[in-house]
Every structure is written in structure tokens, then in C-alpha cells.
């Protein structure tokens, strides 16, 4: 008989408890994760090369992509990944700040634990500190930034620039302008209903970023089927089931006795297809969109009746196409009702960078989809550009809900560090040490930004503190010149909501990790071990 916890759990389990085994191990795992994301923070952040389990290569400094593809195993580090994902889904930007800041909080908590503080005192201090941080953050909001016109391109670019620059430094002006154009075009009457999905990205190899453009409408990365490549001011019929001779519901056997009967049978089939296509043409439609295969015979009749045929195999794309044109998708080839037809201003097959694409424009209608056409020299550059656009679009969505902004370039963080530190002196009890460490954690942002830009972090932080102590709350780091400067001259602003959620999620994740004092792992379920011999082929 075994005794203690051994006798309670199945054999093969693991049980870690106490400060050294559980708490500090968890903190260490989280520190490792935040060390990875931290060097990618800010505009000068370094890229990571991640190769996932399917051998797909990612070269990016986007923290959300990095932690998604890393497949983190450690349960405590997974909590930070979840916090980063929550931030990505809520705001679409700031995942890196969330993970790096949580890692910094835990690293400081480790020092406090080694000094002899109990985790519950640290948690209590951290909770007080985050409440105070949220108060201070509201005071730092730029006056007049809450009543913003979301259709004013300049105001949109000011708020979007920082988010785009953190992904593509040096190209933020071109990219922000493209994204702002695309977002403003699809912004509904009530901006709160802005849908991120309405801004699409089409990536085409070749050219450079300066060749990129915004198209009102959709860009399909495929050629039109058949020889008709162009249609203006046309009605559109959409068939999900494909444009082909439809198989019947029930099976039947046809007995054919002579060659004439065979010929007639084939003719009736032809006549049937022609009748269906003619019905579509008579309804006024000039363009047919098929969600599945287009039969040879059907195509022949479409050509005869001068119908342009497009094939969209992805059902999501088909849904977006219906939204752009206002068409109703029909299940099988039949005569459409006038109400089911959609409308396009023009459908045109163009050749861009050696690839043939179909551009569907719809200016007057409910121009509910715009596409940003990105051009770049390699696939990984295009993927990274797409992430930057994605961040810009998500930032636009966030500013539609709350357009308040706070100073960027680490000005906000240093001011928070200064004020939270002052607050810790007023507290009595052991949690004042935790509040002081929370304040210290904010230094991670200016420190990392300056380290990533190759500057002397200590000098930068001390001069930032000196400026802020004399009352200049808007002094941040100018990475180009390597000095501290008033951010209003550089026009670097961050959205209040991004900071608010990032800091809140980070503090929550850190407290959750600190609350764990035992890790109990059951025996992993497993079948037989992996086979030793290599797999053979069928022969």
C-alpha cells in the first residue's frame, strides 16, 4: 500500500506543490514566453521565424500569430496565451503588450516571493494597483479626442498609425492611408455597427507596397470561365449548386432501342439545359455566378446567350459576393425571380502582376465590401502586410466604439509608473511592496522599445522620469532620433481602449497564475507507444 497522495491518485500522475515546485515553476514558464514576444514589441521589434507542425513558415513580429503557432504546452504559459488571444479578439491589437506586461508582473512577483511575501498579499497589491492604473489612464486621455468624426481620414490615420507602425515600421504612412480609405468607404450610418469582415485583403505577388490600391467591391483571385471577360451595369444571378445539367432526385433506367432514340435523348438533354440558360438570360441577368462546377454544355449555351460566368468555390466568398451585389443565392439552376437578382456596376478581368483577377465593382449600391490590393515581393512579406492591415482595420473598429486616445511612444507608461509609485507610498501594509513592483513593471515598455532600437535603456528611462517629474506628461521616446521628445510633435497616439484592455487582461492573467499553488497532472491517456519501424507502403 502506498500512503498520502500516492494512494489517492492513479499511478503515473504528477503532483507539484508549494512555492518552489509550483508557483516559481509557473512563473518561470510565463517569463520564457514573455521573453519571446518582448523583443518583437514596438516599431523596431525583431521578427520571429516560426515553423509550425505543418511545416508552414511564419516570419512576423505579430505576437498573436507567434503564440498561436507556437503550440504552448505549459498550462501556466497557456493562461498568458489566452489573455493575448482575448486581447486580439476584443481589440485586434496590443496582444504583445498583454503578454509581455503579464510576464514582467510575474517576474517582479517572483522577487517579492523570494523576499518572503505571500502570493495572496501580492495579488491584493496588484488588484489595488490595476484599479488605480485605470483611474490614472482616464485622466491621461487627450482632451477633445472623444468626439471624433470616424469619416475624417486625418483623424483616423492619427489613431491608426501607431498600430500599423508596430507591424510595418517605415511604411505606416502608405498603409494607414490605404486602410483608412478602405474603412471609411464601408463605414455604415451607425459606425458602431462597423464589420471588420467588410474590408478584404487580396495579396498579389510582384510590385511593391507603392503599387497597392483600394478597390470598392471585391477582387476574386480567379479568371472568368468562358470567353466573356467584361460586363457593365449588369444584373447578377447566383447559383450555389453549380451551372450544369442537374442530376434527378430519383434513379431511373432508360431503355433505348435504336440510334435515333439515343440521338433524341441527347437532344432533349441539350434542349433542357438551353431552356434553363435562356430563362436566366431572359430575366435580364448578364452575369452568372456558380458556387460549384460549370458544365461544358451549360458553358456553351452561356456563351451563346452572351452571359459572363464566374466561379466562386469558397462559400464564404460567395456569401460576401451576395452581400456586395445584393443578390440572393439560389440552390439550383432555374429561372430567377427579379427580386433575387443582384446588381454590379462592372465586372472586369484584369491582369495584375502576372495573375488574372476578377474585379467586381459596386460603387452606388450598398458598397458593403472593399478590398485592399496588396503587392509585395515575397509571400511572407505579403502575409506580414496583411497582418498590419488587419491591425489597422481592427483599430478602426475599436475607435468607432471609443475614440479616446492617450499619448503613445511609452509616454503613458512612464506617467503610470510614476503615479502608481506615488500611490504605493500612501499605502500601509505589505501590499505596498506589490504596488511598487506593479509600477516598476511599466518600465518594461520604454526599456524594451529603446533596447529594440539599440538605444541605452537606462539613460532613456531616467530622462523620461526627469521630464515627467517636471510636469511634461506627454514626453515619449523618439526612436528615430534616439531622444526623449514631446509626442504631440511626432503625432504618436495610442487608443485608450487598447491600453485599458491590455493592462487589465495582463494583470488578471498574472493574478491567476499567482493564485495556483499546486499542479496535479493525471496520467496522460495513451494507447500503445509509437511504432518503432517506419511505415511501409501498401506493396
Secondary structure, DSSP 8 states (H G I E B T S, - for coil): ---THHHHS-TT-EEEEHIIIIIHHHHHHHHHHHHHHHTT-STT---EEEE-TT--EEEE--HHHHHHHHT---HHHHHHHHHHHHHHHHTSS-HHHHHHHHHHHHHHHHHHHHHT--HHHHHHHHHHHHHHHHHHHHHTS-TT-SS--TT-HHHHHHHHHHHHHTTSTT-HHHHHHHHHHHHHHT--SSGGG--GGGEEEEEEESS-GGG-EEEEEEEESS--BSS--EEEEEEEEEETT-BS----SS-------SHHHHHHHHHHHHHHHHHHHHHHHHTTEEEEEESS-B-HHHHHHHHHTT-EEEE---HHHHHHHHHHHT--EESSSS---GGG-EEEEEEEEEEETTEEEEEEE-SSS----EEEEEEESSHHHHHHHHHHHHHHHHHHHHHHH---EEETTTHHHHHHHHHHHHHHHH--STHHHHHHHHHHHTHHHHHHHHHHTT--HHHHHHHHHHHHHTT-TTEEEETTTTEEEEHHHHT-EEEHHHHHHHHHHHHHHHHHHHH--EEEE------S---SS------
